[in-house]
Amino acid sequence: LTHGEISPRTAWHAGMRALHEGKRGAETFLKELVWREFAYHLVYHTPRITSGNWREEWDAFPWNTDERKKEVWAWKRGRTGIRFVDAAMRELYVTGYMHNRARMIVASYLTKHLMSHWKIGLDWFADCLVDWDPASNAMGWQWSAGSGPDATPYFRVFNPVSQLDKFDKDRAYADRWIAEGKSNPAPEALSYFDAIPEHWGMSPSDDYPEPIVTPEDGRERALVAYKGRDF
Ligand SMILES: Cc1cc2nc3c(=O)[nH]c(=O)nc-3n(C[C@H](O)[C@H](O)[C@H](O)COP(=O)(O)OP(=O)(O)OC[C@H]3O[C@@H](n4cnc5c(N)ncnc54)[C@H](O)[C@@H]3O)c2cc1C
C-alpha cells in the first residue's frame, strides 16, 4: 500500500471476501485499512497534520525540540536502558519495520517520558521505516503525542516496562534485539552493530545502560508539564 503497488480498494475487497468466507482476522484487517483511510482523509482536509500540531493549542507545550540532546540520541540508537524501547528502535534500524504496539510505545516514550517533540520521531521514522507513509506516520505520531484528532489523552502514558511484561513475557523480543550483557547474543542483536555507523561508538560488549529516564520519573515529569499547561 505504501509503495502504491496495490490499491486500498483491492485490499478492501480482498478483506471483505475473507470476511464473508469467515476467515479469522479479516475484520481487524479491514479496520486497519480504515485507519489508513482516516489518515488520508485528515491529510487531505488538514494538511498541516504532517508538519505542525493538529490541535494548535499544543504549540504552547514545552516539548524539547533539540535533536542533539543526549536523551534523543539514546532514543534513536536504542540506548535508553528501557528494553522494549531499545529492542524496537534497533529492529527499526536493521529491518525498517516495527510492530504497531512497539511504535506506540517508542512514540509515547519519546513524547512523554523524554518530553521531546513528536516531529523528531516523525522524521526518524521517515528515515527508517520501509512502510513509511506521510499520512499514517503523522497521524500515528500526533495520536501518540496527544496533539492529534482522536488522540490518546496526554495523561495516558504507556509504561514501557509493564508493556514488556504483558507483550514480551519471556523476553524473546528484547533478547532478539539487545546484545549487551549476553554471553551468546542473538544474530539479530549482533546485526544491529553491523548496521550502525562506526562513529556511534557502540559495541555488543558494552554494558547495557541504566534507564536514562525511568518509567516512574518520566511519567511524573510529563504529568507535571501537562497539568501546568494553560490551554
Ligand atoms: C508513531 C506511529 C507511526 C506510524 N507510522 C506509520 C507509517 O509511516 N506508515 C504506515 O503505513 N503506518 C504507520 N503507522 C501505523 C501502523 O503502525 C502500521 O500501519 C502497521 O504497523 C502496519 O502493520 P502491518 O503491515 O502488519 O499491517 P496490518 O495490521 O495487516 O494492516 C493492513 C494495513 O492497514 C494499514 N494500517 C494498519 N494499522 C494502521 C494504523 N494504526 N494507522 C494507519 N494505517 C494502518 C496499513 O496500510 C497496513 O499495511 C504508525 C503508527 C504509529 C503509532
The ligand as a Gaussian input file, in Angstrom:
#p B3LYP/6-31G(d) Opt

LIG

0 1
 C        4.007000       6.529000      15.801000
 C        3.424000       5.722000      14.663000
 C        3.920000       5.890000      13.374000
 C        3.384000       5.137000      12.307000
 N        3.913000       5.319000      11.060000
 C        3.388000       4.625000      10.010000
 C        3.918000       4.792000       8.700000
 O        4.845000       5.574000       8.456000
 N        3.369000       4.043000       7.699000
 C        2.322000       3.168000       7.913000
 O        1.866000       2.520000       6.953000
 N        1.799000       3.029000       9.134000
 C        2.302000       3.712000      10.189000
 N        1.785000       3.524000      11.436000
 C        0.608000       2.652000      11.593000
 C        0.877000       1.175000      11.873000
 O        1.841000       1.005000      12.872000
 C        1.315000       0.379000      10.633000
 O        0.483000       0.657000       9.547000
 C        1.207000      -1.098000      10.974000
 O        2.221000      -1.411000      11.901000
 C        1.322000      -1.957000       9.753000
 O        1.283000      -3.283000      10.190000
 P        1.007000      -4.457000       9.174000
 O        1.904000      -4.289000       7.989000
 O        1.028000      -5.726000       9.964000
 O       -0.442000      -4.146000       8.632000
 P       -1.867000      -4.739000       9.048000
 O       -2.037000      -4.675000      10.545000
 O       -2.060000      -6.045000       8.358000
 O       -2.855000      -3.647000       8.407000
 C       -3.093000      -3.558000       6.992000
 C       -2.791000      -2.163000       6.517000
 O       -3.621000      -1.224000       7.215000
 C       -2.905000      -0.005000       7.445000
 N       -2.775000       0.234000       8.902000
 C       -2.641000      -0.693000       9.894000
 N       -2.598000      -0.100000      11.112000
 C       -2.692000       1.233000      10.875000
 C       -2.702000       2.380000      11.719000
 N       -2.628000       2.287000      13.066000
 N       -2.780000       3.606000      11.147000
 C       -2.861000       3.734000       9.792000
 N       -2.868000       2.687000       8.934000
 C       -2.787000       1.454000       9.470000
 C       -1.544000      -0.167000       6.802000
 O       -1.601000       0.374000       5.488000
 C       -1.363000      -1.676000       6.765000
 O       -0.494000      -2.097000       5.752000
 C        2.314000       4.242000      12.531000
 C        1.831000       4.081000      13.840000
 C        2.377000       4.808000      14.893000
 C        1.843000       4.613000      16.289000

